[in-house]
């Protein structure tokens, strides 16, 4: 059971590098909270999922060779890939396999059409070869995870194209896309176009999209982690933390039997409905390393906070609006007064998890009325500590949370499009105005179906 | 002995004592012997059709077990009235069951089938070996639980079903990838153990063998299984040797049955003589109203024959008539030909005659017509002359029509002349009157006369 990571674009590569080092950090953590044997199992499983390990020892000093990430690095510029590979080598815990990167001389210039229509087809054969090489190393292909941002040109354009090729090549595999939502205020003027085009294409091809909003990540960095000058590295750290907390090995309880909560299981539970594919991840607790030692949490309190975070769609446990209640009442426009979900998956890691009551997530009021309780909620356990947190809970939800930013981006892009601003840049690379309109329509449909939840 | 084999091979559990009771037709044994018979029949059936035994047993509900047995037995050719007339609730008739059981065991080669079905512990799947107990499927009660949302509206139900479909699709994909992994790993084992083999016909070790080699503790379990298997096989062998004992015993059961039957028949003949005959046995797999059906079918057939009898006889007559007239038709044909020939000849001559007369009449008509037209107008001289002689009736009619038209035109023109003459008369008289009025006005100076406008032009 292995997951192959595709790092697309500058953002994707940086997030990917951070993701793998978070996992190795977690693996090599000093306090585990479980017996050495269980810890060994956990480490083996995790390594098998994200890394390849060759049996042969390193030729120079005889020590076992470093695990190699199951990853394919794609960018149109060499800078980000080289930097990421170098950082990995410097960590001394893991490396990227040689020749698993693909880059070209010229970037996509923040133009989605350039990435999708020009760079994508040009690099398709090469990238798919790299992917095939990774797939052949797996005993069992658990799925693909693509990391990309919505704003840029390479990540979004080439990413959308590569995801399509993946779907064509591996029709039975699971494809999870983690997309980084650009800042509201935006670094790139055409980010809304890029985001719209990417999202609509990914919504057609991928199985699920994990949405990470730069704005809320920024808030987490500022308020919970107390970072003064927030850099992208800090934000990537939070993203990696969120992803790892979900994807690290754990056991899900289903009926009477336990099943491994692998990527396939995750998607099966969370995105069974083809019209609802947007996922959000909420973590609790999150704090800086300094604060970790002095903080004590109790499970019931954490669960209560997490539930309110889900209902009120708060990115973190501070500043939750406690006034929002799950009521059946809807506003006149048909909107819900709270964040209604289709399905959720709760991952609990740490001490005393067997006694945690998760009944408050089983409340049918917070889910769509037509979802039966056995489909809506699922809980997974892992007694081993995660990144030395005594307790850690991650809640993945398929809910209305991502609709608001999507709606905002849609309206902004539409305003720009109605005056045809910058559209000629895209038409130059072979995109037509119909493609824009199709994307608008398909995303409006997504928004509408989430609003009707 | 038989009981042991049956139990070991997971067919059914029964005690020899019960069979013994069944020999003496004890009602208490009926239930268990009936159950045994059902199990045996199920096994044979599943073997015949290559179906899963559990599935077959599951498919047949409890109350239908007896019907199932009877249907199958009669299908195989066990036609015993007394067996068929047994009640469906396994309450009585243990000896009948026993006899039927003996028949099935012999007729369907039951023991051979058992031997064929036996699992071979050396070749079994690793998964089956390593797993203690297969996970029980979710109980049906749990399944119905999740299905209790009938209060949803249509749209929501569609959404729900879409969701279930999606989930199913995902599960299938997961299953597919797991299967791929299994294949992959098995292949790896086969490749790495190339050259070492424990079984004939294979050049590598099976996953099970590798598992046993890797974990020696499982050897003990393997040994147990093999010993058990050995014992069971020994029992089967023993059965083959001592089979005749069973059949002898079965023979005694049969003779007891026959004895009983003759006794009961004698007694019933003695007691029920003069009474109504005993109820006819119900022959279960056959529909209850079979007699009626047969009767109605026969009636129907008779009706059809009767209805068509007339037609058939008529057809026969016609055929006979045809046969007789074949000679006559030749004669008739000749007669007909002759007549036809004469008629044509006549016709030909007639035709010539008619042509002549037609010409004459046409001519006369033409002349008459032309005379008439000449009488009406002297100007219409278009058809006077040579062509008057050869005029077809159509032309004649056309001429007549033309003449009529000319006459009408002539009439119209005369009428028009008359009108014109009258108008001029009128004008003349008006003028005269005007003049008279003028003279009158002139005579009297006191009168001022204003002429009507319509008459103004007279003064100009």
Interface residues (C-beta under 8 A of the other chain):
Chain A: X1 X139 X140 X141 X142 X172 X173 X174 X207 X255 X257 X264 X265 X267 X268 X271 X272 X273 X274 X275 X342 X368 X369 X370 X371 X372 X374 X375
Chain B: X135 X138 X142 X146 X149 X152 X156 X157 X159 X160 X162 X163 X164 X165 X166 X167 X170 X171 X173 X174 X176 X177 X178 X180 X181 X184 X185 X188
